Amino acid sequence: MLSQIKSSGLLGVNGVIVTVEIDISRGLPSYSLVGLPDTGIKESKDRVFSAVKNNGFKYPMERITINLAPADLKKEGPAFDLAIALGILSASDQLTWDHPENYLVIGELSLSGEIRSVNGVLPMVLAAKEAGISNVLVPFVNRHEAAVVQDVNVYPLTDFHEAVSFLKNELIIEPFTVDLTALLTTENSCHSIDFSDIRGQDLAKRGLEIAAAGAHNVLMSGPPGSGKTMLAKGFPSILPDLTLDEALEITKIHSISGLLKNHSIISKRPFRSPHHTISKVSLVGGGRIPKPGEVSLAHLGVLFLDELPEFQKSALEVLRQPIEDQEVTISRINASLTFPASFTLITSMNPCPCGYLTDPAHECICTPQQIKNYQGKISGPLMDRLDIFVEIPSTSYDELQTKPKGESETSLAIKRRVDAARERQNQRYQDLDIFYNAQLTPKLMETFCHLGPAEEILMEKVYTKMKLSARGYHRILKLARTIADLDGSETIEISHLSEAIQYRGMTRLS
């Protein structure tokens, strides 16, 4: 007899509906699994056999053929265990339920029949919704992320016997729901570092405010202990709150990477800070079957690279394409997948190997050649893709003892200005496929970054004197556009352009 159970696999960050077809026919006992399964799926034979037997059901000693359709899609992971087990019971007339085509079944089975959690449940449930499947059976542990999807009945299950009893209408399980509004309105100001905790560094705070308002990339340079890392960690506290669509997009990536840890949805922008020993595969993603890297885990959030020159040069160079395209395409024999990677890059570095080149209180012991070699670890093309360069001086004793000046120095006050600037950009680009100034193309800049005669003269002088590339020229205009938005101005004026030039001035540190 033939049975068909709907389940789901993953293709990049998206779920794909997979039909588990099971045929049981007369013949010597055998188990054949086809449809490009990986080792984890092939091993389901023993898990399913034990789970069925240990829960009081009869495992058919006949010829069992299982096909995972579509057959040309590579499948991986144990998420098909529950669907295979239920399909075997259906094909052997031990289980009958109404409208099985309207159920999606996801879950790994233990030998005792316990239904264990799997990665990627959120994109799988989203795929079910798009396919018109209204009922989803998921592991109990994954119930929160599955219930984020609206208009789908999510039934959490703890073991195989409970799943069979539910489908036979012997057990009533209410659909699990979550309050999305409450999740997204969770206090977003609970950040470990507030800008009011950082004494001094007004120029750096202003640079980070501009970066947050227009999603610009930043390089901070200064001696050890000047506060670069603390400024970077405080940066998420001034970023705009996530929308529901953004939260779902981020949660999908973390779900397939197994990083949700029982959360329903990620309500804060991610902050990823990989160690400088990270490989380029871990940074941008990859593997035999491509998985997201740090640039994708930082999607719609912040990627912070501390001690930038200490990273492998090959790892830094692979960042160039994600910074420009805001996505990563990874090609393998099995698949060619594209992962989103729209992040704000915050970097920091010392000006020299000893760190004290720009510190008046300490003597630098590095030779000119050592300084040149150290700074040369960051290539020109990568530097050209950074928008804001900020020199971070050491904090004086008086600045450390100065108390914050009230609300004007808090992250919340800065965030309000950032939100206002982002709202102006949303209104300006509402009919376009961009959301903030950093995404402006050269063609769009002709419309939205128009300069007056005085500004044109200044820009021409700066272009020649600073020996800018075309990319550097465009990035100054984008910066000026963001500064004008923070100032509430629809036109780019001399003051806005001058400040933008100031933040682009430090293309090399010595």
C-alpha positions in Angstrom: 0.0 0.0 0.0 1.1 3.6 -0.7 1.1 6.5 1.6 2.2 10.2 1.2 3.2 12.4 4.0 4.2 16.1 3.7 7.4 17.1 5.3 10.0 19.8 4.7 13.7 20.3 3.9 15.9 23.4 3.6 17.3 25.2 0.6 19.5 28.0 1.8 17.4 30.0 4.2 14.1 28.8 2.8 12.0 25.8 3.5 11.1 23.4 0.7 8.1 21.0 0.8 9.2 17.4 0.5 6.7 14.6 0.0 7.6 11.4 1.8 6.2 8.6 -0.4 6.2 5.1 1.3 5.2 1.9 -0.5 5.0 -1.4 1.3 4.7 -4.5 -0.9 5.2 -8.2 -0.6 8.6 -9.6 -0.7 11.7 -10.3 1.5 12.0 -7.7 4.3 14.0 -4.7 2.9 14.3 -1.0 3.4 15.1 1.2 0.4 15.4 5.0 0.8 15.9 7.2 -2.4 15.7 10.9 -3.2 19.2 12.1 -2.5 19.2 11.6 1.3 22.3 12.3 3.3 23.8 10.0 6.0 21.6 11.5 8.7 18.4 10.5 6.8 19.7 7.1 5.8 20.3 6.3 9.5 16.6 7.0 10.1 16.0 3.4 9.3 17.2 2.2 12.7 15.6 5.2 14.6 12.2 4.6 13.0 12.3 0.8 13.5 13.0 1.2 17.2 10.5 4.1 17.7 7.7 2.1 16.1 8.4 -1.1 17.9 9.0 0.6 21.3 5.6 2.4 21.1 3.5 -0.7 20.7 3.1 -0.7 16.9 4.0 -3.4 14.4 6.9 -2.7 12.1 6.0 -4.4 8.7 8.5 -7.2 7.8 8.0 -6.6 4.1 9.6 -4.7 1.2 9.6 -0.9 2.2 10.4 1.7 -0.4 10.7 5.3 0.6 11.1 8.2 -1.9 11.7 11.8 -0.8 10.3 14.0 -3.6 11.4 16.1 -5.4 14.1 13.5 -6.1 16.7 16.0 -7.5 16.9 18.1 -4.3 19.6 17.1 -1.8 18.0 16.4 1.6 19.9 16.4 4.9 19.2 16.1 8.6 16.8 14.0 10.8 13.7 16.2 10.3 12.0 13.5 8.2 12.0 10.8 10.9 8.5 11.4 12.2 7.0 11.7 8.7 8.7 8.4 7.7 7.4 6.6 10.8 3.8 7.9 10.4 4.0 7.0 6.7 4.9 3.4 7.5 2.0 3.1 9.9 -0.3 4.6 7.3 0.9 2.3 4.5 0.5 -0.7 6.8 -3.1 0.2 7.7 -2.2 0.9 11.4 -3.0 4.6 11.1 -5.8 6.5 9.2 -6.5 10.2 9.6 -8.5 12.8 7.7 -6.9 14.9 5.0 -3.2 13.9 5.5 -2.3 16.2 2.6 -3.2 19.2 4.8 -0.6 18.3 7.5 3.2 19.1 7.5 5.2 16.7 9.7 8.6 17.7 11.2 10.7 15.9 13.8 13.5 13.7 14.8 12.8 10.4 16.6 14.8 8.9 19.4 14.9 5.1 19.8 12.2 5.4 22.5 10.0 7.5 20.3 10.7 10.9 21.8 10.3 13.7 19.3 13.5 15.8 19.3 14.0 19.3 18.1 15.4 20.1 14.6 17.0 23.1 13.0 15.1 25.3 10.5 11.6 24.8 11.8 10.6 28.5 11.1 11.4 28.5 7.3 9.8 25.0 7.1 6.5 26.3 8.6 6.7 29.4 6.3 7.0 27.0 3.4 3.9 25.2 4.6 1.9 28.4 4.8 3.0 29.3 1.2 1.9 25.9 0.0 -1.5 26.2 1.6 -0.9 23.6 4.3 -2.8 24.8 7.4 -1.7 22.2 10.1 1.9 21.5 11.2 3.2 18.9 13.6 6.4 20.0 15.3 8.6 18.9 18.2 7.5 20.4 21.5 10.8 22.2 21.9 10.3 24.0 18.5 6.8 25.2 19.3 7.7 28.8 19.9 9.5 29.5 16.6 6.8 27.6 14.7 4.0 29.5 16.2 5.4 32.8 15.0 3.9 32.0 11.6 0.3 33.3 11.5 -2.7 31.5 10.0 -1.1 28.0 10.5 -2.2 25.6 13.3 0.9 24.5 15.1 0.6 21.3 17.2 3.6 20.6 19.5 4.3 16.9 20.1 6.5 15.2 22.7 6.6 11.6 21.5 5.6 9.3 18.7 2.7 7.7 20.6 1.2 11.1 21.3 1.5 12.0 17.5 -0.4 8.8 16.5 -3.1 9.3 19.2 -3.6 12.9 18.1 -4.0 11.9 14.4 -6.5 9.2 15.4 -8.5 11.8 17.3 -7.9 9.9 20.5 -6.1 12.9 22.0 -7.0 16.6 21.8 -4.1 19.0 21.4 -4.8 22.7 21.1 -2.8 24.7 18.5 0.0 26.6 20.2 0.1 30.4 19.8 2.3 33.3 20.7 1.7 37.0 21.1 3.8 38.5 18.3 3.0 42.1 19.4 4.2 41.4 22.9 7.4 39.7 21.6 8.3 42.7 19.3 7.5 45.3 21.9 9.7 43.7 24.5 11.9 46.4 26.0 14.6 47.0 23.4 16.5 49.4 25.5 17.9 46.6 27.7 21.4 46.8 26.3 24.5 46.0 28.3 26.2 49.3 27.3 24.5 52.7 26.9 26.3 55.6 25.3 25.9 57.5 28.5 28.3 55.0 30.1 31.0 56.1 27.7 32.9 59.2 28.9 34.2 61.6 26.2 34.6 60.4 22.6 32.0 62.9 21.3 33.5 62.7 17.7 33.2 58.9 17.7 29.7 59.0 19.1 28.7 61.4 16.3 30.3 59.1 13.7 28.4 56.1 15.0 25.2 58.1 15.1 25.7 58.9 11.4 26.5 55.2 10.7 23.3 54.1 12.4 21.2 56.6 10.6 22.4 55.6 7.1 23.7 52.0 7.7 27.3 53.1 6.9 30.4 51.1 7.7 32.9 52.4 10.3 36.6 52.0 11.1 37.8 53.2 14.5 41.5 53.6 15.2 43.1 54.4 18.5 45.5 53.2 21.2 44.6 50.3 23.5 42.0 51.1 26.2 40.6 54.2 24.4 37.1 52.7 24.2 36.8 51.3 20.7 35.3 48.0 21.8 32.9 49.6 24.2 31.7 52.0 21.5 31.1 49.2 19.2 29.2 47.2 21.8 27.0 50.2 22.5 26.2 50.7 18.8 23.2 48.4 18.8 21.5 50.5 21.4 21.0 53.4 18.9 19.8 51.3 16.0 16.1 51.4 15.0 13.8 48.7 16.3 13.1 45.7 14.1 9.9 45.4 12.1 8.1 42.0 12.0 9.4 41.2 8.5 12.9 42.0 9.6 12.6 39.9 12.7 11.3 36.9 10.7 14.1 37.2 8.2 16.8 37.2 11.0 15.0 34.4 12.9 15.0 32.2 9.8 18.8 32.5 9.5 19.4 31.7 13.2 16.8 28.9 13.0 18.7 27.0 10.3 21.9 27.6 12.2 20.5 26.1 15.4 21.0 29.4 17.4 17.5 30.2 18.5 17.7 28.4 21.9 14.0 28.1 22.5 13.3 31.8 21.5 10.1 32.5 19.5 11.6 35.2 17.5 14.7 37.4 17.5 13.4 40.9 18.5 16.8 42.7 18.6 19.3 43.3 15.9 22.1 40.8 15.9 25.6 41.7 17.0 28.2 39.3 15.8 31.8 39.7 17.0 33.9 36.8 15.6 37.5 36.2 16.9 40.3 37.3 14.5 41.3 33.6 14.0 38.1 32.9 12.1 38.4 31.3 8.7 37.0 32.8 5.6 34.5 29.9 5.3 33.2 30.6 8.8 33.0 34.3 8.0 31.0 34.2 4.8 29.6 30.7 4.9 30.2 27.5 3.0 30.7 23.8 3.6 29.8 20.8 1.5 26.2 21.8 1.8 26.5 25.6 2.2 25.6 27.0 5.6 25.4 30.7 6.7 28.5 32.4 8.0 29.0 35.3 10.3 28.1 37.9 7.7 24.7 36.3 7.3 24.1 35.8 11.0 24.8 39.6 11.3 22.1 40.2 8.6 20.1 43.5 9.5 22.4 43.9 12.4 26.1 44.6 13.2 29.3 42.7 12.3 32.1 43.8 14.6 35.7 43.0 13.7 37.9 43.9 16.5 41.7 44.2 15.9 41.1 44.3 12.1 44.7 43.8 11.0 45.0 40.6 13.0 42.4 38.8 10.8 43.7 36.6 8.0 44.0 38.7 4.8 42.1 36.1 2.8 39.2 36.3 5.3 39.1 40.1 5.0 39.2 40.1 1.3 36.1 37.9 1.0 34.1 40.6 2.8 34.4 42.9 -0.3 31.5 41.2 -2.2 29.1 40.9 0.7 29.6 44.6 1.6 28.8 45.7 -1.9 26.0 43.2 -2.8 24.5 42.7 0.6 24.3 38.9 0.0 26.6 36.0 -0.4 26.4 33.4 -3.2 28.1 30.1 -2.5 28.4 27.5 -5.3 29.0 23.8 -4.7 28.5 20.6 -6.7 25.3 19.9 -4.7 23.9 23.4 -4.8 24.4 27.1 -5.5 22.8 29.1 -2.6 22.4 32.8 -1.8 22.3 34.0 1.8 21.4 37.5 2.8 24.2 39.6 4.3 22.9 43.2 4.7 24.9 44.2 7.8 26.6 47.3 9.2 30.3 46.7 9.5 32.0 48.2 12.5 35.8 47.6 12.7 38.5 48.7 15.1 42.3 48.7 15.1 45.4 50.0 16.7 47.3 52.6 14.6 50.5 50.5 14.9 51.7 47.1 16.3 52.5 48.6 19.7 49.3 50.6 19.6 50.6 54.0 20.7 51.4 55.8 17.5 48.8 58.5 18.0 48.9 58.5 21.8 50.7 61.6 23.2 51.0 60.0 26.6 53.0 56.9 25.4 56.0 56.6 23.1 55.6 54.5 20.0 58.4 51.9 19.7 57.5 50.8 16.2 59.7 51.5 13.1 58.2 53.2 10.1 58.4 49.9 8.2 56.6 48.0 10.9 53.8 50.6 10.9 53.6 50.5 7.1 53.4 46.7 7.1 50.8 46.6 9.9 48.5 49.1 8.2 49.1 47.4 4.9 47.4 44.3 6.1 44.1 46.1 5.2 43.9 46.4 1.5 43.0 49.5 -0.4 39.8 48.0 -1.9 38.6 47.0 1.6 39.4 50.5 3.0 37.5 52.0 0.1 34.4 50.2 1.1 34.4 51.7 4.6 32.5 55.0 4.9 33.5 56.5 8.2 37.0 56.7 9.7 37.2 57.8 13.3 40.3 58.4 15.4 39.7 57.5 19.0 42.0 59.3 21.4 42.8 58.2 24.9 40.3 59.3 27.5 41.7 61.9 30.0 41.2 61.7 33.7 38.9 64.7 33.7 36.7 63.1 31.1 36.4 59.9 33.1 35.3 61.9 36.1 32.7 64.0 34.2 29.2 62.8 34.7 26.8 62.4 31.8 24.9 65.6 30.8 21.5 64.1 31.2 19.2 62.6 28.5 21.1 64.3 25.6 23.9 61.8 26.1 21.9 58.6 26.4 21.5 56.0 23.7 17.7 56.6 23.7 18.1 60.3 22.8 20.5 59.4 20.0 18.2 56.6 18.8 15.3 59.1 18.5 17.4 61.2 16.1 18.4 58.0 14.2 14.8 57.0 14.0 13.8 60.4 12.6 16.5 60.2 9.9 15.5 56.6 8.9 11.9 57.7 8.7 12.9 60.5 6.2 14.7 57.8 4.1 11.8 55.5 4.2 9.5 58.2 2.9 12.0 59.2 0.2 12.6 55.7 -1.0 9.1 54.2 -0.5 8.7 53.5 -4.2 12.2 52.0 -4.6 13.8 48.8 -3.5 16.1 50.4 -1.0 15.6 51.5 2.6 18.6 53.6 3.6 21.2 55.9 2.2 24.0 53.3 2.1 22.0 51.4 -0.5 21.9 54.3 -3.0 23.2 53.4 -6.5 25.1 55.9 -8.6 22.0 56.5 -10.7 19.8 57.2 -7.7 22.4 59.5 -6.3 22.0 61.8 -9.2 18.4 62.3 -8.0 18.8 62.3 -4.2 22.3 63.6 -3.7 22.2 66.7 -5.9 24.9 69.3 -5.0 24.6 73.1 -5.4 27.3 75.1 -7.1 29.3 75.8 -4.0 29.1 72.2 -2.9 30.2 71.1 -6.4 33.3 73.3 -6.2 34.2 71.9 -2.8 33.7 68.3 -3.9 35.9 68.8 -7.0 38.8 70.1 -4.8 38.5 67.3 -2.4 38.3 64.7 -5.1 41.5 65.9 -6.6 43.4 66.5 -3.4 42.4 63.2 -1.6 42.8 61.2 -4.9 39.5 59.6 -4.4 38.2 56.6 -6.3 34.7 56.8 -7.8 33.5 54.6 -5.0 35.1 57.0 -2.4 33.4 59.9 -4.1 30.0 58.2 -4.0 30.4 57.2 -0.3 31.1 60.8 0.6 27.9 61.9 -1.1 26.0 59.1 0.8 27.4 60.2 4.1 26.5 63.8 3.3 22.9 62.7 2.5 22.7 61.0 5.9 24.1 64.0 7.8 21.5 66.2 6.0 18.7 63.8 7.1 19.9 64.0 10.7 19.8 67.7 10.3 16.2 67.6 8.9 17.4 69.1 5.5 16.2 68.0 2.1 19.3 69.5 0.4 23.0 68.7 1.0 24.7 71.9 2.2 28.3 72.9 2.7 28.2 72.0 6.4 26.9 68.5 5.7 29.4 67.9 2.9 32.3 69.2 5.0 31.5 66.8 7.9 31.2 63.9 5.5 34.6 64.7 4.1 36.1 64.9 7.6 35.0 61.3 8.3 36.5 60.1 5.0 39.8 61.9 5.6 41.6 59.1 7.4 42.0 56.6 4.6 45.4 55.8 6.0 46.4 56.3 9.5 49.9 57.7 9.0 
